[in-house]
Amino acid sequence: MSVNLIEIPHDRRGRFVRRLNRFVGEVETAPGRVELVHIHDPGRLTEILYEGNEVLLARADNPARKTRWDLLAGKVGDRWVLVHSGYHRAVAEKIFEIPEISPFGAVEEIHPEVKYGSSRLDFLIRAGGEQIWVEVKGCTLARGGVALFPDAPTTRGRRHMEELIALRGEGFRSAAVFLVFASAEIFAPNAETDPDFAEVFHRAVRAGVEVYPLRLCYDGENVCYVGRIPFIRGG
């Protein structure tokens, strides 16, 4: 079932030049004109942010910012991959609001950014009369049809999975939702890049944490839900 979720229109195309640090890069927005852009995803993104690759930008309206543009997406093959993590919450919330595609069915309440332990999890929702703690991650990397998360070691991601395990131990439902923007047929934790995350991911599955990899596409204007894909289970 393909469902349009939210609009994220771009204002300009450009060619990526280089990444200055995790959050700032240079993009050629016109012949001979190179400008600074803000990169919201701190991952490596090496399959997207390389010299000469085509990218989509959105104009930033805040005059106090040093960067006039936000980097929205980059070309991978013949499709765009959304790399602006600032939209993850809105995308996930829209999915939860549509019972036909929500992994939790009809959701009665949605509370974002709820504190648990030493951090905040993305959502505490109520569905079917039950409370469910939900953490949302964006996935932009795929190899050989396999979506892989993370694309860089993530202490934060490991901590969130540990907290989902702890919540299961307290008798709550908990879930990890992976928004898969890369083209893939199956999902797996990226053990090569972050073996510690892969270990805690598989431990979470054994503990009863629910895992939902959801395939999405972005055409430069709209984010569309494609469907749920399976994930590789470890020992």
C-alpha positions as CSV (number, residue, x, y, z in Angstrom):
1,M,0.0,0.0,0.0
2,S,1.5,3.3,-1.1
3,V,0.4,6.3,0.9
4,N,1.5,10.0,0.7
5,L,2.5,11.2,4.1
6,I,4.0,14.7,4.2
7,E,5.2,17.3,1.7
8,I,8.9,18.4,1.8
9,P,9.4,20.5,-1.2
10,H,12.9,21.5,-2.3
11,D,13.9,25.0,-3.5
12,R,17.1,24.2,-5.4
13,R,19.2,21.5,-6.9
14,G,23.0,21.5,-6.5
15,R,26.2,19.5,-6.6
16,F,27.8,18.4,-3.4
17,V,31.4,19.7,-3.0
18,R,32.6,18.6,0.4
19,R,31.7,18.1,4.1
20,L,33.4,20.5,6.4
21,N,32.2,18.8,9.6
22,R,29.3,16.7,10.8
23,F,26.8,19.4,10.3
24,V,28.1,21.8,7.6
25,G,28.9,21.1,4.0
26,E,29.6,23.0,0.7
27,V,27.3,22.7,-2.3
28,E,27.6,24.3,-5.7
29,T,24.2,25.9,-6.1
30,A,25.0,27.5,-9.5
31,P,28.0,27.4,-11.8
32,G,31.0,28.8,-9.9
33,R,28.8,29.6,-6.8
34,V,29.5,27.5,-3.7
35,E,27.5,28.0,-0.5
36,L,27.4,26.5,3.0
37,V,24.5,24.1,3.8
38,H,23.4,22.6,7.1
39,I,23.4,18.8,7.3
40,H,21.0,17.5,9.9
41,D,22.1,13.9,9.8
42,P,25.5,13.4,11.6
43,G,26.0,10.0,10.0
44,R,28.8,9.4,7.5
45,L,26.5,9.4,4.4
46,T,29.5,8.5,2.3
47,E,27.3,6.9,-0.4
48,I,25.4,10.2,-0.7
49,L,27.6,13.1,0.2
50,Y,30.5,12.8,-2.2
51,E,32.0,15.4,-4.6
52,G,29.8,16.0,-7.6
53,N,26.7,14.1,-6.4
54,E,23.4,15.8,-7.1
55,V,21.5,17.1,-3.9
56,L,18.3,18.9,-3.1
57,L,18.2,21.9,-0.9
58,A,15.6,23.9,1.1
59,R,16.0,27.6,1.8
60,A,16.4,28.5,5.4
61,D,14.4,31.5,6.5
62,N,16.2,32.3,9.7
63,P,18.5,35.3,8.9
64,A,20.6,34.6,12.0
65,R,21.8,31.3,10.6
66,K,25.3,31.0,9.1
67,T,23.9,28.6,6.5
68,R,21.3,29.8,4.0
69,W,20.3,26.2,3.0
70,D,19.3,22.9,4.5
71,L,20.4,19.7,2.7
72,L,17.3,17.6,2.1
73,A,18.3,14.7,0.0
74,G,21.0,13.2,-2.3
75,K,20.8,11.0,-5.4
76,V,21.5,7.3,-5.1
77,G,21.1,5.6,-8.4
78,D,18.0,7.0,-10.0
79,R,16.2,8.0,-6.7
80,W,16.4,10.6,-4.0
81,V,17.3,9.6,-0.4
82,L,16.1,11.9,2.3
83,V,18.9,12.8,4.7
84,H,17.2,15.5,6.7
85,S,16.6,13.9,10.1
86,G,14.6,16.8,11.3
87,Y,11.6,15.4,9.5
88,H,11.7,11.9,11.1
89,R,9.2,12.8,13.9
90,A,6.6,14.3,11.5
91,V,6.9,11.3,9.2
92,A,6.6,8.8,12.0
93,E,3.7,10.6,13.6
94,K,1.8,10.7,10.3
95,I,2.3,6.9,9.9
96,F,0.9,6.3,13.4
97,E,-2.1,8.4,12.6
98,I,-3.1,6.1,9.7
99,P,-4.4,2.8,11.1
100,E,-4.0,1.0,7.7
101,I,-0.3,1.5,7.8
102,S,0.6,2.0,11.4
103,P,2.5,-0.9,12.8
104,F,0.4,-0.5,16.0
105,G,-3.0,-0.4,14.3
106,A,-5.3,2.4,15.5
107,V,-3.4,4.7,17.8
108,E,-5.4,6.6,20.4
109,E,-2.8,8.9,21.8
110,I,0.6,10.2,20.7
111,H,3.0,11.9,23.1
112,P,6.3,13.0,21.6
113,E,9.7,13.3,23.4
114,V,8.8,11.6,26.7
115,K,11.6,11.2,29.3
116,Y,12.7,7.8,30.3
117,G,15.9,7.1,32.2
118,S,18.8,9.3,31.1
119,S,17.2,10.4,27.8
120,R,14.0,11.0,26.0
121,L,12.4,8.5,23.7
122,D,10.7,9.7,20.6
123,F,7.1,8.7,21.5
124,L,4.9,7.3,24.1
125,I,1.7,6.1,22.4
126,R,-1.5,4.4,23.4
127,A,-2.9,1.8,21.0
128,G,-5.4,-0.9,21.8
129,G,-5.6,0.3,25.4
130,E,-1.8,-0.3,25.9
131,Q,1.1,2.1,26.4
132,I,3.9,1.6,23.9
133,W,7.3,3.3,24.1
134,V,8.7,4.0,20.6
135,E,12.1,5.1,19.3
136,V,12.4,6.2,15.7
137,K,15.6,5.9,13.6
138,G,16.3,7.0,10.0
139,C,18.1,4.6,7.7
140,T,19.8,5.9,4.5
141,L,22.3,3.1,3.8
142,A,21.6,0.0,1.7
143,R,24.0,-2.6,0.2
144,G,22.8,-5.4,-2.1
145,G,19.2,-4.7,-1.2
146,V,19.8,-4.8,2.6
147,A,19.1,-1.6,4.6
148,L,21.7,-1.1,7.2
149,F,21.7,0.9,10.4
150,P,23.7,2.7,11.6
151,D,26.1,4.0,9.0
152,A,28.5,5.3,11.8
153,P,29.0,4.0,15.3
154,T,26.2,5.4,17.6
155,T,26.5,5.4,21.3
156,R,23.1,7.2,21.4
157,G,21.4,4.5,19.4
158,R,22.8,1.7,21.6
159,R,21.6,3.6,24.7
160,H,18.1,3.9,23.2
161,M,17.9,0.2,22.5
162,E,19.1,-0.6,26.0
163,E,16.2,1.6,27.3
164,L,13.7,-0.3,25.2
165,I,15.0,-3.5,26.7
166,A,14.7,-2.1,30.2
167,L,11.1,-1.0,29.5
168,R,10.3,-4.6,28.4
169,G,11.7,-5.8,31.6
170,E,9.3,-3.5,33.5
171,G,6.4,-5.0,31.6
172,F,5.8,-2.3,29.0
173,R,5.6,-2.7,25.2
174,S,8.5,-1.0,23.5
175,A,9.4,-0.7,19.8
176,A,12.1,0.5,17.5
177,V,10.8,2.0,14.2
178,F,13.3,2.3,11.4
179,L,12.4,4.7,8.6
180,V,14.1,3.2,5.6
181,F,14.7,5.8,2.9
182,A,17.2,3.6,1.1
183,S,16.1,1.2,-1.6
184,A,16.0,-2.2,0.2
185,E,14.0,-5.4,0.6
186,I,15.2,-6.4,4.1
187,F,16.7,-4.6,7.1
188,A,19.7,-5.6,9.3
189,P,21.8,-3.9,12.0
190,N,25.2,-2.8,10.6
191,A,27.4,-5.2,12.5
192,E,30.5,-4.3,10.4
193,T,30.3,-0.6,11.3
194,D,28.9,-0.9,14.8
195,P,29.1,-4.4,16.3
196,D,28.0,-3.1,19.7
197,F,24.7,-1.8,18.2
198,A,24.1,-5.1,16.4
199,E,24.6,-7.0,19.6
200,V,22.1,-4.9,21.6
201,F,19.7,-4.9,18.6
202,H,19.6,-8.7,18.6
203,R,19.4,-8.8,22.4
204,A,16.4,-6.4,22.2
205,V,14.6,-8.7,19.7
206,R,15.1,-11.6,22.1
207,A,13.8,-9.5,25.0
208,G,10.6,-8.8,23.1
209,V,11.2,-5.3,21.8
210,E,9.2,-4.9,18.6
211,V,11.1,-3.9,15.4
212,Y,9.4,-2.3,12.5
213,P,11.5,-1.4,9.4
214,L,9.3,0.8,7.2
215,R,10.1,1.5,3.5
216,L,9.6,5.1,2.4
217,C,10.4,7.0,-0.8
218,Y,11.0,10.7,-1.5
219,D,10.5,12.3,-4.9
220,G,11.8,15.7,-4.1
221,E,8.4,17.0,-3.0
222,N,6.6,14.3,-1.0
223,V,7.4,11.4,1.4
224,C,5.5,8.3,0.6
225,Y,5.0,5.1,2.6
226,V,5.8,2.0,0.6
227,G,5.4,-0.8,3.1
228,R,7.0,-2.8,5.9
229,I,10.0,-5.0,5.2
230,P,11.4,-7.9,7.2
231,F,14.6,-7.8,9.3
232,I,17.4,-10.3,9.8
233,R,17.3,-12.0,13.1
234,G,20.5,-12.9,14.9
235,G,21.3,-15.7,17.2
